[in-house]
Amino acid sequence: MDLEIAHIPLSFYVHIPWCEKKCPYCDFNSHAIKDVMPEEKYVEALLIDAQMEINALRGRTISSIFFGGGTPNIFSALSIGKILTFIKANFSVLPNAEVTVEANPSRYCISSGKQIEESLLELRQVGVNRLSVGVQSFNDNNLLKIGRLHTGGQAVDFVNMSLHIFSNVNLDIMYGLPDQSIGDFHLDIEKALILKPSHLSVYQLTIEENTEFSSFRPNLPKDEVIWSMYQKLIQELKDADYHRYEISAFSLKGSECFHNKNYWLFGDYIGIGAGAHSKLSFEDRIERQNCFRQPDKYMEMVLKRNGSHKLRKNLKVEELPGEFMLNVLRLIDGFDVSLYSSRTGQKFQEIRKLVNLAEEKKLLTIFGNKIKPTMLGLNFLTDLQEIFF
């Protein structure tokens, strides 16, 4: 393996694991606040975690920073700013780096509109330039069924306020919700398009293990109804000039999410925080890292300052085709053949037979040096990805 690390983009991920309430469909590393959220102690742990990565990332430049959760806007702008200031002071960060914070409209349940506006302005002032809002739906009944705390009206108000303050705003929308009709979903998309965010991420609700919905399964729409929702989504966003660049991501011109696209292009990323993941390339290996998931355990281990808060694993050569294709095949426009060698250190010819097999199945196409999934491949993405494992 001979990787040219300088040519591999690097992103920085910060995980804030707390929420006001755990949603019944959520399998992310998120934890409902029970008593008092240890915000100050957790920020201290994050800074120590980041400090321990300075030497490993020396000479590399960070292209994007992403605060995910959980509910990152549950933290004060002061805390977010403190973390950003530390990152920018101790790492090389592009002057125009994309800095995203995930935010939930449920903050409206405990704060006034004026307080929300002030907190969003403070986020912009500390260096955040992109907001990703967890709307999920504008329908009050559907929001209630999936355990969201905000109403559709509060979501509209929050998004309007966000768009007034930030030029780059993403909305997360879900479909296939319990008892949701095609008409319900059409209205959600219609309301989203009226708001005109720069980016939309639209996901089908899936029942994941170890969630409340896996124990108490809700009544989901039939497959043919979900398929109709999906087809309607693709057409309506296309008609509204949203470019579909990833299987679930749509953007207006020039507003693709750099951070997520770096994941999908098998770029590098460093993750700090409870449950955060990292993927880092070195000249002779690619390493994956996982932080302890439980916040209390994570903070306890980080304070030892010996790196024991992370589990580390070098990817085996035979794992690289699957790891690479798991990500890049999500991209609508595909990838250049040369990317495989530059991101894995392996020769493309070693996976040529598998690529040919996928092409024979009409799951992907090859045009010169460009490989991209077909519409059939996108619709049966798991089947396409499994060929490379």
C-alpha positions as CSV (number, residue, x, y, z in Angstrom):
1,M,0.0,0.0,0.0
2,D,1.4,3.4,-1.0
3,L,-0.9,6.2,-0.3
4,E,-0.3,9.9,-1.1
5,I,-1.9,11.3,2.1
6,A,-1.5,15.0,0.9
7,H,-4.0,14.3,-1.9
8,I,-6.7,12.8,0.4
9,P,-9.2,15.4,1.8
10,L,-9.7,15.6,5.5
11,S,-12.8,16.4,7.5
12,F,-13.4,16.9,11.2
13,Y,-16.4,15.5,13.0
14,V,-17.6,16.5,16.5
15,H,-20.3,14.4,18.2
16,I,-22.7,15.9,20.7
17,P,-24.6,12.8,22.1
18,W,-27.5,14.4,24.0
19,C,-31.1,15.0,23.0
20,E,-34.2,16.3,24.9
21,K,-35.8,13.0,24.1
22,K,-34.7,9.8,22.3
23,C,-36.8,9.3,19.1
24,P,-38.3,5.8,18.8
25,Y,-36.7,5.2,15.3
26,C,-33.2,6.5,16.1
27,D,-30.3,4.1,16.3
28,F,-27.6,6.8,16.4
29,N,-25.5,7.3,19.6
30,S,-27.9,9.7,21.3
31,H,-29.0,9.9,24.9
32,A,-31.9,11.7,26.5
33,I,-31.0,14.2,29.1
34,K,-31.9,12.7,32.5
35,D,-30.8,15.3,35.1
36,V,-28.1,17.9,34.2
37,M,-26.2,17.8,30.9
38,P,-22.4,17.9,31.7
39,E,-21.8,20.4,28.9
40,E,-18.7,22.0,30.3
41,K,-17.1,18.7,31.3
42,Y,-17.9,17.2,27.9
43,V,-16.4,20.2,26.0
44,E,-13.2,19.8,28.1
45,A,-13.1,16.1,27.1
46,L,-13.5,17.1,23.4
47,L,-10.6,19.5,23.5
48,I,-8.4,16.9,25.1
49,D,-9.5,14.3,22.5
50,A,-8.7,16.8,19.7
51,Q,-5.4,17.7,21.3
52,M,-4.3,14.1,21.2
53,E,-4.7,14.1,17.4
54,I,-2.5,17.1,16.6
55,N,0.6,15.1,15.8
56,A,-1.2,12.5,13.7
57,L,-2.8,15.3,11.6
58,R,0.2,17.5,11.3
59,G,0.8,18.7,7.7
60,R,-2.8,18.0,6.7
61,T,-5.5,20.6,6.0
62,I,-9.1,20.3,7.3
63,S,-11.7,21.1,4.6
64,S,-14.9,20.8,6.6
65,I,-16.1,20.6,10.2
66,F,-19.4,19.0,11.2
67,F,-21.2,18.9,14.6
68,G,-23.5,16.0,14.6
69,G,-25.6,14.2,17.2
70,G,-27.7,13.9,19.2
71,T,-28.8,17.5,19.1
72,P,-25.8,19.7,18.7
73,N,-27.8,22.9,19.1
74,I,-28.6,21.7,22.6
75,F,-25.2,23.1,23.5
76,S,-24.6,26.9,23.7
77,A,-23.0,28.8,20.9
78,L,-20.3,29.6,23.4
79,S,-19.4,25.9,23.7
80,I,-19.5,25.4,19.9
81,G,-17.3,28.4,19.5
82,K,-14.8,27.2,22.0
83,I,-14.5,23.9,20.2
84,L,-14.1,25.7,16.8
85,T,-11.6,28.1,18.2
86,F,-9.4,25.2,19.5
87,I,-9.6,23.4,16.2
88,K,-8.7,26.4,14.1
89,A,-5.8,27.3,16.5
90,N,-4.3,23.9,16.5
91,F,-4.9,22.4,13.1
92,S,-4.6,23.7,9.5
93,V,-8.2,24.6,8.4
94,L,-9.1,26.0,5.0
95,P,-10.2,29.7,5.4
96,N,-13.5,28.9,3.6
97,A,-14.1,25.5,5.3
98,E,-17.7,24.3,5.5
99,V,-18.8,24.3,9.2
100,T,-22.1,22.6,9.8
101,V,-24.2,22.3,13.0
102,E,-27.2,19.9,13.1
103,A,-30.1,21.6,14.8
104,N,-33.6,20.6,15.9
105,P,-36.7,22.9,15.9
106,S,-37.7,21.3,19.2
107,R,-35.7,24.1,20.9
108,Y,-38.9,26.1,20.3
109,C,-40.5,24.0,23.0
110,I,-38.3,25.6,25.7
111,S,-37.3,28.9,24.1
112,S,-39.0,31.9,22.6
113,G,-38.7,32.8,19.0
114,K,-36.4,35.7,19.9
115,Q,-34.1,33.5,21.9
116,I,-33.9,31.0,19.0
117,E,-33.0,33.8,16.6
118,E,-30.3,35.1,19.0
119,S,-28.8,31.6,19.4
120,L,-28.7,31.1,15.6
121,L,-27.0,34.5,15.2
122,E,-24.5,33.5,17.9
123,L,-23.7,30.3,16.0
124,R,-23.0,32.3,12.9
125,Q,-20.8,34.7,14.8
126,V,-18.6,31.9,16.2
127,G,-17.9,30.5,12.7
128,V,-20.8,28.2,11.7
129,N,-21.7,28.7,8.1
130,R,-24.1,25.9,7.4
131,L,-27.1,24.5,9.3
132,S,-28.7,21.1,9.0
133,V,-32.3,21.1,10.4
134,G,-34.0,17.9,11.5
135,V,-37.5,18.7,10.3
136,Q,-38.5,15.1,9.3
137,S,-42.1,16.2,8.6
138,F,-44.4,19.3,8.7
139,N,-47.4,17.2,9.6
140,D,-48.3,17.5,13.3
141,N,-49.9,14.0,13.5
142,N,-46.9,12.3,11.8
143,L,-44.4,14.2,13.9
144,L,-46.2,12.9,17.0
145,K,-46.1,9.3,15.8
146,I,-42.3,9.4,15.3
147,G,-41.8,11.1,18.7
148,R,-40.7,14.5,17.5
149,L,-41.2,17.3,20.0
150,H,-41.8,20.2,17.6
151,T,-44.9,21.0,15.5
152,G,-45.0,21.6,11.8
153,G,-45.6,25.3,12.5
154,Q,-42.5,25.5,14.7
155,A,-40.5,23.8,12.1
156,V,-41.5,26.4,9.4
157,D,-40.7,29.2,11.8
158,F,-37.3,27.7,12.7
159,V,-36.4,27.1,9.1
160,N,-37.4,30.6,8.0
161,M,-35.3,32.0,10.8
162,S,-32.4,29.8,9.8
163,L,-32.6,30.8,6.2
164,H,-32.6,34.5,7.2
165,I,-29.3,34.0,9.1
166,F,-27.5,31.3,7.0
167,S,-27.2,31.1,3.3
168,N,-26.6,27.4,3.3
169,V,-29.3,25.3,5.1
170,N,-30.2,21.6,4.8
171,L,-33.5,20.1,5.8
172,D,-33.8,16.5,6.8
173,I,-37.1,15.0,5.6
174,M,-38.4,11.4,6.1
175,Y,-41.0,9.4,4.3
176,G,-42.6,6.0,4.9
177,L,-43.7,7.2,8.3
178,P,-46.4,5.3,10.3
179,D,-49.8,5.6,8.5
180,Q,-48.4,8.3,6.2
181,S,-50.2,8.7,2.9
182,I,-48.8,9.8,-0.4
183,G,-50.7,13.0,0.0
184,D,-49.2,13.6,3.4
185,F,-45.7,13.2,1.9
186,H,-46.5,15.4,-1.1
187,L,-47.5,18.2,1.3
188,D,-44.2,17.8,3.2
189,I,-42.2,18.2,0.0
190,E,-44.4,21.0,-1.2
191,K,-43.8,22.9,2.1
192,A,-40.1,22.2,1.9
193,L,-39.9,23.6,-1.6
194,I,-41.8,26.7,-0.6
195,L,-39.1,27.4,2.1
196,K,-36.4,26.9,-0.6
197,P,-33.5,25.6,1.4
198,S,-30.2,25.2,-0.4
199,H,-30.1,21.4,0.4
200,L,-32.5,18.6,1.1
201,S,-31.7,15.2,2.6
202,V,-34.6,12.8,2.2
203,Y,-34.6,9.4,3.9
204,Q,-37.0,6.4,4.1
205,L,-37.9,5.4,7.6
206,T,-36.4,2.0,8.3
207,I,-36.8,0.0,11.5
208,E,-33.4,-0.5,13.1
209,E,-32.5,-3.0,15.8
210,N,-32.4,-1.8,19.4
211,T,-34.8,1.0,18.8
212,E,-38.3,1.5,20.4
213,F,-39.8,0.9,17.0
214,S,-38.1,-2.5,16.7
215,S,-39.9,-3.6,19.9
216,F,-43.2,-1.9,19.3
217,R,-43.4,-1.9,15.5
218,P,-45.6,0.8,14.0
219,N,-48.0,0.4,11.1
220,L,-45.9,1.5,8.1
221,P,-47.2,2.2,4.6
222,K,-47.2,-0.7,2.1
223,D,-44.2,-1.1,-0.1
224,E,-46.1,0.1,-3.2
225,V,-47.1,3.3,-1.4
226,I,-43.5,3.9,-0.3
227,W,-42.3,3.3,-3.9
228,S,-44.8,5.9,-5.1
229,M,-43.6,8.4,-2.5
230,Y,-40.0,7.8,-3.7
231,Q,-40.8,8.3,-7.4
232,K,-42.8,11.4,-6.6
233,L,-39.9,12.8,-4.5
234,I,-37.4,12.3,-7.4
235,Q,-39.6,14.0,-9.9
236,E,-40.7,16.9,-7.8
237,L,-37.2,17.8,-6.7
238,K,-35.9,17.5,-10.2
239,D,-38.7,19.9,-11.4
240,A,-37.7,22.3,-8.7
241,D,-34.0,22.4,-9.9
242,Y,-32.6,20.3,-7.0
243,H,-29.7,18.2,-8.3
244,R,-29.7,14.7,-6.9
245,Y,-26.0,14.0,-6.3
246,E,-26.2,11.2,-3.8
247,I,-28.9,8.6,-3.2
248,S,-30.6,10.7,-0.5
249,A,-29.1,14.1,-1.1
250,F,-30.4,16.9,-3.3
251,S,-29.0,20.4,-3.7
252,L,-29.4,23.7,-5.5
253,K,-26.5,24.6,-7.7
254,G,-23.2,25.0,-5.7
255,S,-24.7,23.8,-2.4
256,E,-23.6,20.2,-2.2
257,C,-22.5,19.1,1.3
258,F,-18.7,18.9,1.1
259,H,-18.4,17.1,4.4
260,N,-20.8,14.2,3.5
261,K,-19.4,14.1,0.0
262,N,-16.0,13.5,1.4
263,Y,-17.3,10.5,3.2
264,W,-18.8,9.1,0.0
265,L,-15.6,9.7,-1.9
266,F,-13.7,7.6,0.7
267,G,-11.9,10.7,2.0
268,D,-10.4,10.9,5.5
269,Y,-12.1,12.2,8.6
270,I,-11.2,12.5,12.3
271,G,-14.0,12.1,14.8
272,I,-14.1,13.3,18.4
273,G,-16.8,12.7,21.0
274,A,-18.7,9.8,22.4
275,G,-19.3,7.2,19.7
276,A,-17.5,9.2,17.0
277,H,-15.8,7.3,14.2
278,S,-12.6,8.1,12.3
279,K,-11.1,6.9,9.0
280,L,-7.5,8.0,8.6
281,S,-5.0,7.1,5.8
282,F,-1.3,6.7,6.4
283,E,1.4,5.9,3.8
284,D,1.2,2.2,4.6
285,R,-2.3,1.6,6.0
286,I,-5.9,2.8,6.5
287,E,-7.0,3.0,10.1
288,R,-10.6,3.1,11.5
289,Q,-11.1,4.4,15.0
290,N,-14.2,4.2,17.3
291,C,-14.6,6.2,20.5
292,F,-16.5,4.7,23.5
293,R,-20.2,5.3,23.0
294,Q,-21.4,6.0,26.5
295,P,-20.7,9.7,27.3
296,D,-19.7,9.1,30.9
297,K,-17.3,6.3,30.0
298,Y,-15.9,8.4,27.1
299,M,-15.2,11.4,29.3
300,E,-13.6,9.2,32.0
301,M,-11.3,7.5,29.5
302,V,-10.3,10.7,27.6
303,L,-9.2,12.3,30.9
304,K,-6.6,9.6,31.2
305,R,-4.9,11.2,28.2
306,N,-3.5,8.0,26.9
307,G,-5.7,7.3,23.9
308,S,-7.6,4.4,25.6
309,H,-10.9,6.1,24.7
310,K,-10.6,4.9,21.1
311,L,-10.5,1.4,19.6
312,R,-8.3,1.3,16.5
313,K,-8.3,-1.2,13.6
314,N,-6.3,-1.3,10.4
315,L,-8.4,-2.2,7.4
316,K,-7.2,-5.5,5.7
317,V,-6.4,-5.3,2.0
318,E,-9.3,-7.7,1.2
319,E,-11.7,-5.3,3.0
320,L,-10.9,-2.3,0.9
321,P,-13.1,-3.1,-2.2
322,G,-16.2,-3.3,-0.1
323,E,-15.3,-0.4,2.1
324,F,-14.7,1.8,-0.9
325,M,-17.7,0.8,-2.9
326,L,-20.0,1.0,0.1
327,N,-19.5,4.7,-0.1
328,V,-18.8,5.8,-3.7
329,L,-21.7,3.8,-5.2
330,R,-24.1,6.1,-3.3
331,L,-23.0,8.9,-5.7
332,I,-25.4,9.5,-8.7
333,D,-22.6,10.6,-11.0
334,G,-20.2,7.8,-9.9
335,F,-16.5,8.1,-9.7
336,D,-13.3,8.1,-11.8
337,V,-11.4,4.8,-11.9
338,S,-8.3,6.5,-10.7
339,L,-10.0,7.3,-7.4
340,Y,-9.9,3.7,-6.3
341,S,-6.1,3.6,-6.5
342,S,-5.6,7.0,-4.9
343,R,-7.9,6.3,-1.9
344,T,-7.0,2.6,-1.3
345,G,-3.5,2.2,-2.6
346,Q,-4.6,-0.8,-4.6
347,K,-4.8,-1.4,-8.4
348,F,-8.2,-1.1,-10.0
349,Q,-7.5,-4.2,-12.1
350,E,-7.8,-6.3,-8.9
351,I,-11.5,-5.5,-8.7
352,R,-12.2,-5.4,-12.5
353,K,-13.9,-8.8,-12.5
354,L,-16.4,-7.6,-9.8
355,V,-17.0,-4.4,-11.7
356,N,-17.7,-6.4,-14.8
357,L,-20.1,-8.7,-12.9
358,A,-22.0,-5.6,-11.6
359,E,-22.2,-4.3,-15.2
360,E,-23.5,-7.6,-16.5
361,K,-26.3,-7.4,-13.9
362,K,-27.0,-3.9,-15.2
363,L,-26.4,-2.4,-11.8
364,L,-23.6,0.0,-12.9
365,T,-22.2,1.4,-16.2
366,I,-18.6,2.0,-17.4
367,F,-18.0,5.0,-19.7
368,G,-14.2,5.2,-20.3
369,N,-12.7,5.9,-16.9
370,K,-16.0,6.7,-15.3
371,I,-18.1,4.2,-13.3
372,K,-21.6,5.1,-12.1
373,P,-24.6,3.2,-10.7
374,T,-27.5,2.7,-13.1
375,M,-31.0,3.6,-11.9
376,L,-31.5,-0.1,-11.3
377,G,-28.3,-0.1,-9.2
378,L,-29.5,2.9,-7.1
379,N,-32.9,1.3,-6.5
380,F,-31.2,-1.9,-5.4
381,L,-28.1,-0.4,-3.9
382,T,-27.6,-3.0,-1.2
383,D,-27.5,-5.7,-3.9
384,L,-24.9,-3.7,-5.9
385,Q,-22.7,-3.0,-2.8
386,E,-22.7,-6.6,-1.7
387,I,-21.0,-7.7,-4.9
388,F,-17.8,-6.1,-3.6
389,F,-17.8,-7.9,-0.1
